[in-house]
């Protein structure tokens, strides 16, 4: 059969099946709703019959209780009307007899006319509380009721608040009957009885049968919106969809009043089988409809599934074959990958290991065996059952290794000293990680090992060489310091004697050449003395013995003093010195002599290496970070980048076109840099050949006077 015809038949079968299922559902819903409403009407009729019977019985019981209250009040009135003098003892005995016959009356009292108002001369009842007489006498509602009765009204009633009378919370029915003298019919007082609504209307055990009503509502037809008494569940919360509610009204006579008792019944007051018959019928019909529809749908779906299964089985076979082929390819690739990993593992230069938490060697590659001095990895596994005792020189190294791994799960470059199989000690570098299972439990450690014995030996050699260099440097410093002191004494004598000859203090020198020679000797001596002083300062700084004598100084004055010192030399070389200092330049906390020496050395170098006609600029400013910057800029020959370190090294000399004219000691820049660093600052040089040099001094903010504590 052609494919398009087969697809058409399948679509036709599917449409017919859907219409059949939909028709079954619609018919089932219609039948279910029809049956539900029929059963619901029967249930409501049964509920109405039950409610009418029970409401009549309840109304009769309540009416009987009201009559009991009225009879008790009339009896009290008759007692006082028949006898002009009633003692309290006689009244109490009479009342006790009435109260013992029923529980409908809560309190009885009699109020005489002469007393006026609601004064209760005789009071008795089951709920008389201390201080209740005062509450009765002060009640405005009772005053009005008693006044109405004393006018001769046969029976007067009122509804009062029980809490205001010292009784239980809730409304109270008050009944008053006038008392007339038997001989002349004059009204002498009024008998009053009080009964709580709960006493009158609440169902008592064995008094009223179980009612079909779920709620009772008492109200005055003159004010139907006000509920005088309510009992039972709120009608709004009752299930009315299944059946009901059913409402029945009856009248209650209270002397000159007529109240309405409204009873409402719901299915919850019926036997369960009858109460839930509508719902059960509806749910049963719906379930039957759903089961039938589900059965049809399942049958049709299974037919479709069988057809779909037949068509997809072929595709599944093709897919299975494809996956089998892919599995074979994956297995082959995994085999290649495993062989590559094995090759890497076997031929790695670094040792690779796995150890258990208790120190047993689990796996090792050939490189690890060579590092540890064994022939094969198997020999390593057999020999090292506890690496802490059998491998490490210091077992505490293994303990530290394990502690770090448990703490961090991975460590890098952990160095330890171990003992090889042949007894030789070597140093190893370990990088390892802790391997845990899915629950976080430790399984083993794995990592790599590198033999760093040669590197450790080289480090030890370098350390010893550094110690020797430091010793030599200290020896050199001490030698220079001692030599400088030894040279200063005779040099001062040479300078002094040359000044005597220059000034011809002891008479004429004889020939002018002697005076010129004395000038040369004096200048050379002064130059040599400056060199010795620089050497002494450098030796103190290098030895850590240089201590600054800090004070708050006017840095602008110090800078101008240095300019005056260098100015003669600048004039001699036809070099102009310019100064750019702000007028509000703050003072600094520093050693004045050191700061003057720093600035003088930088100015001297700038003038020395600036050709004739050049310029030198000295400036200062406060940076945004609070640091003070002092700058010396010249237009001299400059310094090549490769000579920058040499210029800052002690005794460093840079070859230049002005070398023959500007030969110096090579201590000016190094000494200036050392003194600046001693103050916590920095000295930086920026220069290039032919473009001049910029020397920048930066002093920290805490040395600027505005920031000095």
PLY file of the C-alpha trace (Angstrom):
ply
format ascii 1.0
element vertex 709
property float x
property float y
property float z
element edge 708
property int vertex1
property int vertex2
end_header
0.00 0.00 0.00
1.36 3.45 -0.85
2.74 5.41 2.09
0.41 8.40 1.61
-2.70 6.15 1.66
-1.45 4.40 4.79
-0.89 7.75 6.53
-4.43 8.83 5.49
-5.99 5.71 7.01
-4.00 6.24 10.22
-5.26 9.84 10.51
-8.87 8.61 9.92
-8.59 6.00 12.66
-7.12 8.57 15.04
-9.95 11.08 14.38
-12.67 8.46 14.90
-11.09 7.35 18.18
-10.92 10.92 19.48
-14.59 11.59 18.63
-15.70 8.36 20.33
-13.86 9.23 23.55
-15.24 12.78 23.56
-18.82 11.49 23.06
-18.46 9.06 25.98
-17.20 11.86 28.23
-20.04 14.25 27.30
-22.79 11.63 27.77
-21.24 10.53 31.06
-21.15 14.12 32.38
-24.79 14.73 31.45
-25.97 11.50 33.12
-23.83 12.20 36.23
-25.22 15.72 36.71
-28.82 14.54 36.17
-28.50 11.77 38.76
-26.78 14.18 41.17
-29.64 16.71 41.12
-32.29 13.97 41.48
-30.61 12.47 44.55
-29.95 15.99 45.92
-33.67 16.84 45.82
-34.52 13.63 47.67
-31.88 14.39 50.31
-33.18 17.95 50.78
-36.77 16.65 51.22
-35.65 14.15 53.85
-33.61 16.86 55.60
-36.63 19.21 55.64
-38.85 16.55 57.22
-36.30 15.81 59.93
-35.68 19.50 60.59
-39.41 20.26 60.99
-39.84 17.50 63.57
-36.71 18.41 65.51
-37.45 22.16 65.35
-40.93 21.57 66.80
-39.51 19.57 69.70
-36.81 22.14 70.38
-39.30 25.03 70.25
-41.60 23.20 72.67
-38.71 22.62 75.08
-37.60 26.29 74.98
-41.19 27.48 75.43
-41.55 25.18 78.45
-38.39 26.67 80.01
-39.72 30.20 79.47
-43.04 29.26 81.10
-41.09 27.81 84.02
-39.38 31.18 84.54
-42.70 33.02 84.28
-44.37 30.61 86.73
-41.52 31.03 89.23
-41.84 34.84 89.09
-45.64 34.62 89.48
-45.17 32.30 92.48
-42.90 34.88 94.18
-45.43 37.61 93.41
-48.25 35.44 94.83
-46.22 34.81 98.03
-45.92 38.53 98.75
-49.52 39.26 97.65
-51.03 36.62 99.95
-49.10 37.64 103.05
-48.29 41.14 104.07
-45.20 40.12 106.03
-42.69 37.70 104.54
-39.53 37.05 106.52
-36.19 36.48 104.69
-36.08 32.94 106.05
-39.54 32.16 104.67
-38.62 33.77 101.33
-35.37 31.72 101.10
-37.18 28.49 101.91
-39.87 29.23 99.34
-37.31 30.09 96.67
-35.16 27.04 97.43
-38.22 24.87 96.80
-38.77 26.52 93.40
-35.11 26.38 92.36
-34.76 22.75 93.37
-37.44 21.72 90.86
-35.60 23.01 87.74
-32.53 24.75 86.39
-34.27 27.32 84.22
-34.19 30.27 86.69
-30.81 31.74 87.67
-31.95 34.43 90.15
-35.20 35.66 91.81
-35.80 38.80 93.88
-38.68 41.04 95.02
-38.66 44.85 95.00
-41.26 46.76 97.09
-42.89 49.95 95.82
-41.89 52.17 98.76
-38.18 51.37 98.22
-38.41 52.84 94.72
-36.28 51.97 91.76
-34.80 48.46 91.72
-34.00 48.04 95.39
-34.00 44.27 96.00
-35.37 43.63 99.47
-35.37 39.85 98.99
-32.90 38.10 96.75
-32.21 34.42 96.20
-30.91 32.29 93.37
-28.36 29.76 92.14
-25.87 32.46 91.00
-26.05 35.12 93.69
-22.49 36.49 94.05
-20.99 38.89 96.61
-21.81 42.48 95.69
-24.51 41.41 93.22
-27.26 43.32 95.01
-25.52 46.59 94.20
-25.34 45.57 90.53
-29.07 44.75 90.48
-30.02 48.05 92.09
-27.81 50.11 89.74
-28.97 48.46 86.47
-30.98 51.01 84.44
-32.62 48.20 82.41
-33.96 46.55 85.58
-35.16 49.90 86.93
-37.25 50.43 83.78
-38.57 46.83 83.88
-39.61 47.04 87.58
-41.20 50.43 87.05
-43.28 48.95 84.20
-44.41 46.04 86.38
-45.28 48.30 89.33
-47.65 50.24 87.08
-49.81 47.13 87.00
-48.61 45.57 83.75
-49.38 41.82 84.04
-46.00 40.62 82.80
-43.05 42.67 81.57
-39.88 41.32 79.92
-36.51 42.78 79.00
-33.15 41.63 77.63
-30.19 42.84 79.72
-26.40 42.34 79.67
-25.48 39.61 82.13
-21.99 40.97 82.81
-23.44 44.25 84.15
-25.42 42.23 86.73
-22.43 40.26 87.95
-23.61 37.16 86.10
-21.93 35.22 83.28
-21.18 37.02 80.02
-24.03 37.04 77.52
-27.64 38.17 77.36
-30.10 37.54 80.21
-33.92 37.38 80.05
-35.54 39.44 82.84
-39.25 38.79 83.69
-41.19 41.05 86.11
-44.72 40.47 87.55
-46.54 43.03 89.78
-47.60 42.06 93.36
-51.12 43.09 94.41
-52.68 42.97 97.89
-55.41 40.34 98.01
-57.75 42.59 99.99
-57.65 45.77 97.92
-55.68 44.90 94.74
-53.10 47.65 95.36
-49.64 47.14 93.80
-47.10 46.73 96.61
-44.05 45.65 94.62
-42.73 43.53 91.79
-41.23 40.04 91.59
-38.32 39.69 89.15
-36.69 36.57 87.71
-33.47 36.35 85.68
-32.55 33.51 83.31
-29.42 33.46 81.11
-29.99 32.81 77.40
-27.55 29.88 77.62
-29.83 28.40 80.33
-32.94 28.78 78.17
-31.74 27.90 74.68
-28.76 25.53 74.99
-29.49 21.82 74.58
-29.11 19.73 77.74
-28.36 16.05 78.07
-31.61 14.04 77.83
-33.67 17.24 77.44
-33.75 17.80 73.67
-33.04 14.95 71.18
-30.17 15.27 68.73
-31.45 17.80 66.21
-31.06 17.87 62.46
-30.27 21.58 62.72
-26.65 22.65 62.54
-27.44 26.16 63.88
-30.08 27.99 65.96
-30.73 31.74 65.75
-33.13 33.69 68.04
-34.16 37.20 66.92
-36.91 39.76 67.41
-39.05 40.18 64.26
-39.09 43.92 65.00
-35.26 43.94 64.51
-34.44 40.89 62.36
-30.85 41.98 61.71
-29.93 41.69 65.41
-29.25 38.16 66.64
-30.33 37.79 70.26
-28.82 34.33 70.57
-26.89 32.12 68.19
-25.86 28.51 68.60
-23.98 26.16 66.28
-21.84 26.62 63.17
-21.87 29.72 61.00
-24.32 29.02 58.11
-21.86 30.57 55.68
-19.39 27.76 56.43
-21.85 24.90 55.85
-21.53 22.75 52.69
-24.66 23.78 50.74
-23.73 22.52 47.30
-24.50 18.87 48.02
-27.90 19.50 49.68
-29.41 22.44 51.52
-29.43 24.49 53.49
-32.96 23.92 54.80
-34.40 26.65 57.07
-37.40 26.38 59.46
-38.91 29.16 61.60
-41.01 28.90 64.78
-42.43 31.44 67.24
-41.53 31.83 70.93
-43.98 33.67 73.23
-42.42 35.64 76.14
-45.23 37.46 77.91
-45.87 40.53 75.82
-43.14 39.65 73.29
-42.91 37.23 70.35
-39.48 36.04 69.18
-38.57 33.95 66.16
-36.44 30.79 66.41
-34.68 30.05 63.12
-33.35 26.52 62.62
-31.00 25.67 59.76
-30.18 22.13 58.84
-27.51 20.68 56.54
-26.57 17.26 55.32
-23.93 17.01 58.07
-26.74 16.29 60.54
-28.01 13.34 58.49
-26.61 9.79 58.56
-23.38 9.67 56.52
-24.80 7.42 53.81
-27.75 9.76 53.28
-25.77 12.99 53.75
-23.19 12.17 51.12
-25.50 10.33 48.74
-25.55 13.22 46.18
-21.79 13.59 46.25
-21.28 9.84 46.15
-23.63 9.50 43.21
-21.93 12.36 41.35
-18.42 11.13 42.06
-19.33 7.55 41.24
-20.83 8.56 37.91
-17.84 10.75 37.11
-15.43 7.98 38.05
-17.33 5.50 35.91
-17.25 7.96 33.01
-13.54 8.59 33.55
-12.78 4.87 33.74
-14.71 4.20 30.54
-13.04 7.12 28.75
-9.65 6.05 30.04
-10.26 2.50 28.90
-11.19 3.67 25.40
-8.25 6.04 25.32
-5.88 3.36 26.59
-7.10 0.87 24.01
-6.70 3.38 21.21
-3.30 4.53 22.51
-2.05 0.97 22.72
-3.10 0.39 19.15
-1.20 3.50 18.12
1.76 2.43 20.26
1.88 -0.96 18.59
1.93 0.67 15.18
4.52 3.21 16.33
6.59 0.45 17.93
6.63 -1.52 14.73
7.79 1.51 12.76
10.39 2.54 15.35
11.80 -0.94 15.90
13.62 -0.77 12.62
15.08 2.62 13.54
16.10 1.24 16.92
17.93 -1.64 15.26
19.81 0.78 13.05
20.65 2.97 16.07
21.79 -0.07 18.05
24.10 -1.11 15.26
25.47 2.43 15.08
26.14 2.47 18.82
27.84 -0.92 18.67
30.13 0.38 15.95
30.77 3.53 17.98
31.50 1.42 21.06
34.14 -0.52 19.17
35.71 2.73 17.98
35.62 4.17 21.52
37.18 1.01 22.95
39.95 1.22 20.38
40.51 4.91 21.20
40.57 4.14 24.93
43.14 1.43 24.31
45.31 3.90 22.40
44.87 6.49 25.15
45.77 3.96 27.84
48.88 2.94 25.92
49.88 6.60 25.56
49.30 7.21 29.26
51.29 4.09 30.11
54.12 5.28 27.85
54.10 8.68 29.57
53.95 7.02 32.99
56.76 4.59 32.21
59.02 7.09 30.40
58.44 10.18 32.56
61.59 11.92 33.80
59.94 12.72 37.11
58.96 10.08 39.61
55.23 9.38 39.92
53.80 7.69 43.01
50.72 6.71 44.98
50.87 6.11 48.74
48.25 5.06 51.27
47.46 7.30 54.27
49.40 4.89 56.53
52.56 5.28 54.41
52.49 2.17 52.20
53.71 2.65 48.62
50.87 1.71 46.24
52.39 2.46 42.82
55.62 3.81 41.36
56.97 4.44 37.88
60.50 3.56 36.69
61.71 7.15 37.21
60.75 6.98 40.89
62.59 3.67 41.24
65.75 5.26 39.74
65.50 8.27 42.08
65.15 6.00 45.13
67.99 3.71 43.91
65.92 0.61 43.06
66.01 -1.50 39.91
62.25 -1.81 39.27
58.99 -0.28 40.52
58.02 -3.67 41.95
61.11 -3.57 44.16
60.04 -0.14 45.42
56.55 -1.41 46.33
58.01 -4.40 48.17
60.65 -2.43 50.08
58.69 0.68 51.10
55.90 -0.60 53.33
56.21 2.44 55.60
57.82 5.43 53.89
57.95 7.36 57.16
60.51 4.88 58.58
62.04 3.36 55.44
62.45 6.48 53.25
62.57 9.80 55.07
65.68 10.81 57.03
63.46 12.72 59.45
60.09 10.94 59.99
58.57 14.28 61.06
58.90 15.43 57.43
56.40 12.75 56.41
54.09 13.79 59.26
54.22 17.41 58.07
53.60 16.23 54.48
50.45 14.35 55.57
49.25 17.24 57.77
49.46 19.74 54.91
47.64 17.39 52.54
44.82 16.80 55.02
44.56 20.56 55.50
44.84 21.77 51.89
44.29 18.63 49.74
47.25 19.74 47.57
50.83 20.90 48.19
53.57 22.14 45.91
57.38 21.83 46.14
57.55 20.07 49.50
61.27 19.39 50.05
62.53 16.48 52.15
65.77 14.58 52.67
65.50 10.83 52.00
67.75 7.77 52.07
68.24 5.83 48.83
68.55 2.06 48.74
72.36 2.37 48.61
72.33 4.53 51.79
73.11 7.82 50.05
71.09 10.80 51.17
69.43 13.01 48.57
66.94 15.87 48.53
63.58 15.50 46.75
60.86 17.97 45.75
57.30 16.57 46.04
54.08 17.93 44.56
51.05 15.87 45.62
47.31 15.87 46.16
44.87 13.96 48.35
42.42 11.73 46.44
39.00 11.33 48.09
35.80 9.45 47.26
32.39 10.99 46.69
31.72 11.13 50.44
34.97 12.99 51.10
36.81 10.03 52.64
40.56 9.93 51.98
41.65 7.13 49.64
45.33 7.78 48.91
47.96 10.39 48.02
49.41 10.77 44.55
51.99 13.08 43.06
55.39 13.51 41.47
58.95 13.51 42.83
61.98 15.38 41.51
65.61 14.92 42.61
66.81 18.40 43.65
70.06 17.35 45.32
72.22 19.28 42.84
70.04 22.37 43.15
70.22 22.21 46.95
74.00 21.89 46.72
74.12 24.92 44.40
71.93 26.89 46.80
74.22 25.98 49.67
77.25 27.06 47.63
75.55 30.37 46.81
74.65 30.89 50.46
78.23 30.34 51.55
79.48 32.63 48.78
77.06 35.34 49.90
78.23 35.00 53.49
81.83 35.33 52.34
80.95 38.36 50.21
79.16 39.98 53.15
82.19 39.33 55.34
84.48 40.81 52.70
82.24 43.85 52.30
82.18 44.45 56.05
85.95 44.04 56.17
86.30 46.54 53.32
84.03 49.00 55.08
85.92 48.67 58.36
89.25 49.02 56.50
88.11 52.17 54.72
86.79 53.65 57.94
90.04 52.95 59.77
92.15 54.23 56.88
90.02 57.36 56.60
90.56 58.14 60.28
94.29 57.49 59.93
94.51 59.79 56.89
92.39 62.61 58.30
94.89 63.59 61.05
97.97 64.22 58.83
95.73 65.67 56.11
94.40 68.33 58.47
98.01 69.26 59.26
98.85 69.55 55.55
95.80 71.79 54.95
96.68 73.93 57.96
100.34 74.42 56.95
99.33 75.20 53.36
97.01 77.93 54.65
99.89 79.38 56.72
102.10 79.53 53.62
99.24 80.95 51.48
98.57 83.73 53.99
102.36 84.19 54.67
101.57 84.35 58.39
105.24 83.97 59.41
106.64 86.28 56.77
107.12 86.39 53.00
107.54 83.06 51.27
110.34 84.46 49.18
109.19 83.51 45.72
105.63 83.74 44.27
105.83 80.16 43.03
105.80 78.95 46.66
102.47 80.67 47.31
100.97 79.11 44.14
102.27 75.70 45.20
100.65 76.23 48.62
97.30 76.98 46.89
97.60 73.72 44.94
98.45 71.79 48.09
95.48 73.38 49.94
92.97 72.62 47.16
94.17 69.05 46.81
93.98 68.57 50.57
90.42 69.89 50.73
89.40 67.59 47.89
91.01 64.64 49.61
89.30 65.56 52.91
85.88 65.62 51.19
86.63 62.21 49.72
87.54 60.85 53.15
84.34 62.29 54.68
82.27 60.69 51.91
84.00 57.37 52.51
83.28 57.62 56.24
79.59 58.38 55.59
79.27 55.47 53.13
80.98 53.09 55.54
78.63 54.11 58.37
75.56 53.63 56.18
76.71 50.25 54.86
77.57 49.11 58.40
74.16 50.27 59.64
75.73 52.70 62.12
74.48 55.92 60.57
71.84 57.48 62.81
69.85 60.50 61.69
69.59 63.54 63.94
66.10 64.60 62.83
64.68 68.07 63.35
62.06 70.21 61.63
63.98 72.22 59.02
63.13 74.85 56.43
63.85 72.81 53.33
63.65 75.91 51.12
66.45 77.54 53.11
68.56 74.36 52.89
68.08 74.21 49.12
69.09 77.88 48.67
72.15 77.29 50.86
73.21 74.42 48.58
72.72 76.66 45.53
75.04 79.27 47.06
77.70 76.62 47.69
77.63 75.38 44.09
77.14 78.78 42.46
80.89 79.71 42.21
81.61 76.49 40.35
78.63 77.12 38.04
79.92 80.60 37.26
83.34 79.15 36.51
81.75 76.77 33.94
79.32 79.41 32.60
76.30 77.32 33.78
73.09 79.02 34.94
71.31 77.71 38.07
67.57 78.48 38.26
65.35 77.88 41.33
61.57 77.25 41.30
60.27 76.94 44.87
56.64 77.65 45.90
56.27 80.34 48.57
54.24 78.03 50.84
56.67 75.11 50.72
56.30 73.39 54.12
59.15 72.37 56.37
60.24 68.74 56.70
61.43 66.50 59.52
64.95 65.41 58.51
68.65 65.69 59.31
69.67 69.12 57.96
73.31 68.23 57.25
72.29 65.10 55.28
69.65 66.98 53.25
72.17 69.71 52.43
74.72 67.09 51.38
72.12 65.32 49.15
71.07 68.50 47.32
74.65 69.78 47.07
75.87 66.49 45.54
73.06 66.49 42.96
73.66 70.15 42.05
77.42 69.57 41.84
76.96 66.60 39.49
74.49 68.57 37.35
76.88 71.54 37.01
79.87 69.25 36.51
78.32 67.41 33.53
76.64 70.41 31.88
78.62 72.13 29.08
79.15 75.90 28.97
75.95 77.86 28.40
73.79 75.11 29.89
71.16 75.36 32.63
70.35 73.59 35.89
66.84 73.85 37.43
66.14 73.13 41.12
62.44 72.81 42.06
60.17 71.36 44.76
56.46 70.67 45.22
53.94 68.66 47.29
52.30 65.73 45.47
48.63 64.77 45.78
49.60 61.82 48.00
51.27 64.20 50.47
54.87 63.30 49.53
57.42 66.07 48.86
59.26 65.96 45.53
62.56 67.80 44.90
63.91 67.77 41.35
67.29 68.69 39.81
67.10 68.98 36.00
70.13 69.76 33.82
70.78 70.15 30.11
74.02 68.19 30.31
75.48 65.29 28.38
73.14 62.72 29.96
73.71 59.09 30.97
73.29 56.03 28.78
70.79 53.40 30.08
73.55 50.80 30.40
75.57 53.20 32.60
72.72 54.03 35.02
73.57 51.27 37.54
77.27 52.17 37.33
76.50 55.83 38.12
74.71 54.79 41.32
77.43 52.32 42.40
80.11 53.47 44.87
83.27 54.71 43.08
81.53 54.26 39.72
83.05 56.43 36.95
81.36 57.03 33.59
83.51 57.83 30.57
82.38 60.99 28.75
83.64 63.97 26.80
83.86 65.89 30.09
85.62 63.11 32.02
89.00 64.82 31.93
87.49 68.04 33.29
85.04 66.50 35.74
86.98 63.65 37.31
85.44 62.90 40.73
85.39 60.28 43.47
82.32 58.42 42.25
80.61 58.69 45.66
78.31 61.67 45.11
75.26 59.88 43.66
75.58 56.65 45.73
75.92 58.67 48.94
72.94 60.86 48.04
70.82 57.78 47.27
71.82 56.08 50.54
70.97 59.18 52.60
67.58 59.58 50.88
66.73 55.92 51.54
67.79 56.39 55.16
65.05 59.05 55.37
62.51 56.57 53.95
62.46 58.25 50.54
63.57 57.43 47.00
66.06 58.85 44.49
65.33 58.20 40.80
67.34 59.13 37.70
65.90 59.71 34.24
68.39 60.36 31.47
69.45 59.67 27.93
72.63 60.69 26.10
72.48 64.30 24.86
69.15 65.07 26.60
70.30 65.90 30.10
69.47 64.22 33.40
66.57 64.54 35.86
67.21 63.54 39.48
64.03 63.23 41.59
63.99 63.01 45.40
60.73 61.92 47.10
60.29 62.23 50.87
57.36 60.41 52.53
54.27 62.32 53.64
54.93 61.65 57.32
58.13 63.74 57.07
56.29 66.81 55.73
55.68 69.23 58.61
51.91 69.59 58.01
51.64 65.78 58.54
54.20 65.46 61.32
52.57 64.44 64.62
0 1
1 2
2 3
3 4
4 5
5 6
6 7
7 8
8 9
9 10
10 11
11 12
12 13
13 14
14 15
15 16
16 17
17 18
18 19
19 20
20 21
21 22
22 23
23 24
24 25
25 26
26 27
27 28
28 29
29 30
30 31
31 32
32 33
33 34
34 35
35 36
36 37
37 38
38 39
39 40
40 41
41 42
42 43
43 44
44 45
45 46
46 47
47 48
48 49
49 50
50 51
51 52
52 53
53 54
54 55
55 56
56 57
57 58
58 59
59 60
60 61
61 62
62 63
63 64
64 65
65 66
66 67
67 68
68 69
69 70
70 71
71 72
72 73
73 74
74 75
75 76
76 77
77 78
78 79
79 80
80 81
81 82
82 83
83 84
84 85
85 86
86 87
87 88
88 89
89 90
90 91
91 92
92 93
93 94
94 95
95 96
96 97
97 98
98 99
99 100
100 101
101 102
102 103
103 104
104 105
105 106
106 107
107 108
108 109
109 110
110 111
111 112
112 113
113 114
114 115
115 116
116 117
117 118
118 119
119 120
120 121
121 122
122 123
123 124
124 125
125 126
126 127
127 128
128 129
129 130
130 131
131 132
132 133
133 134
134 135
135 136
136 137
137 138
138 139
139 140
140 141
141 142
142 143
143 144
144 145
145 146
146 147
147 148
148 149
149 150
150 151
151 152
152 153
153 154
154 155
155 156
156 157
157 158
158 159
159 160
160 161
161 162
162 163
163 164
164 165
165 166
166 167
167 168
168 169
169 170
170 171
171 172
172 173
173 174
174 175
175 176
176 177
177 178
178 179
179 180
180 181
181 182
182 183
183 184
184 185
185 186
186 187
187 188
188 189
189 190
190 191
191 192
192 193
193 194
194 195
195 196
196 197
197 198
198 199
199 200
200 201
201 202
202 203
203 204
204 205
205 206
206 207
207 208
208 209
209 210
210 211
211 212
212 213
213 214
214 215
215 216
216 217
217 218
218 219
219 220
220 221
221 222
222 223
223 224
224 225
225 226
226 227
227 228
228 229
229 230
230 231
231 232
232 233
233 234
234 235
235 236
236 237
237 238
238 239
239 240
240 241
241 242
242 243
243 244
244 245
245 246
246 247
247 248
248 249
249 250
250 251
251 252
252 253
253 254
254 255
255 256
256 257
257 258
258 259
259 260
260 261
261 262
262 263
263 264
264 265
265 266
266 267
267 268
268 269
269 270
270 271
271 272
272 273
273 274
274 275
275 276
276 277
277 278
278 279
279 280
280 281
281 282
282 283
283 284
284 285
285 286
286 287
287 288
288 289
289 290
290 291
291 292
292 293
293 294
294 295
295 296
296 297
297 298
298 299
299 300
300 301
301 302
302 303
303 304
304 305
305 306
306 307
307 308
308 309
309 310
310 311
311 312
312 313
313 314
314 315
315 316
316 317
317 318
318 319
319 320
320 321
321 322
322 323
323 324
324 325
325 326
326 327
327 328
328 329
329 330
330 331
331 332
332 333
333 334
334 335
335 336
336 337
337 338
338 339
339 340
340 341
341 342
342 343
343 344
344 345
345 346
346 347
347 348
348 349
349 350
350 351
351 352
352 353
353 354
354 355
355 356
356 357
357 358
358 359
359 360
360 361
361 362
362 363
363 364
364 365
365 366
366 367
367 368
368 369
369 370
370 371
371 372
372 373
373 374
374 375
375 376
376 377
377 378
378 379
379 380
380 381
381 382
382 383
383 384
384 385
385 386
386 387
387 388
388 389
389 390
390 391
391 392
392 393
393 394
394 395
395 396
396 397
397 398
398 399
399 400
400 401
401 402
402 403
403 404
404 405
405 406
406 407
407 408
408 409
409 410
410 411
411 412
412 413
413 414
414 415
415 416
416 417
417 418
418 419
419 420
420 421
421 422
422 423
423 424
424 425
425 426
426 427
427 428
428 429
429 430
430 431
431 432
432 433
433 434
434 435
435 436
436 437
437 438
438 439
439 440
440 441
441 442
442 443
443 444
444 445
445 446
446 447
447 448
448 449
449 450
450 451
451 452
452 453
453 454
454 455
455 456
456 457
457 458
458 459
459 460
460 461
461 462
462 463
463 464
464 465
465 466
466 467
467 468
468 469
469 470
470 471
471 472
472 473
473 474
474 475
475 476
476 477
477 478
478 479
479 480
480 481
481 482
482 483
483 484
484 485
485 486
486 487
487 488
488 489
489 490
490 491
491 492
492 493
493 494
494 495
495 496
496 497
497 498
498 499
499 500
500 501
501 502
502 503
503 504
504 505
505 506
506 507
507 508
508 509
509 510
510 511
511 512
512 513
513 514
514 515
515 516
516 517
517 518
518 519
519 520
520 521
521 522
522 523
523 524
524 525
525 526
526 527
527 528
528 529
529 530
530 531
531 532
532 533
533 534
534 535
535 536
536 537
537 538
538 539
539 540
540 541
541 542
542 543
543 544
544 545
545 546
546 547
547 548
548 549
549 550
550 551
551 552
552 553
553 554
554 555
555 556
556 557
557 558
558 559
559 560
560 561
561 562
562 563
563 564
564 565
565 566
566 567
567 568
568 569
569 570
570 571
571 572
572 573
573 574
574 575
575 576
576 577
577 578
578 579
579 580
580 581
581 582
582 583
583 584
584 585
585 586
586 587
587 588
588 589
589 590
590 591
591 592
592 593
593 594
594 595
595 596
596 597
597 598
598 599
599 600
600 601
601 602
602 603
603 604
604 605
605 606
606 607
607 608
608 609
609 610
610 611
611 612
612 613
613 614
614 615
615 616
616 617
617 618
618 619
619 620
620 621
621 622
622 623
623 624
624 625
625 626
626 627
627 628
628 629
629 630
630 631
631 632
632 633
633 634
634 635
635 636
636 637
637 638
638 639
639 640
640 641
641 642
642 643
643 644
644 645
645 646
646 647
647 648
648 649
649 650
650 651
651 652
652 653
653 654
654 655
655 656
656 657
657 658
658 659
659 660
660 661
661 662
662 663
663 664
664 665
665 666
666 667
667 668
668 669
669 670
670 671
671 672
672 673
673 674
674 675
675 676
676 677
677 678
678 679
679 680
680 681
681 682
682 683
683 684
684 685
685 686
686 687
687 688
688 689
689 690
690 691
691 692
692 693
693 694
694 695
695 696
696 697
697 698
698 699
699 700
700 701
701 702
702 703
703 704
704 705
705 706
706 707
707 708
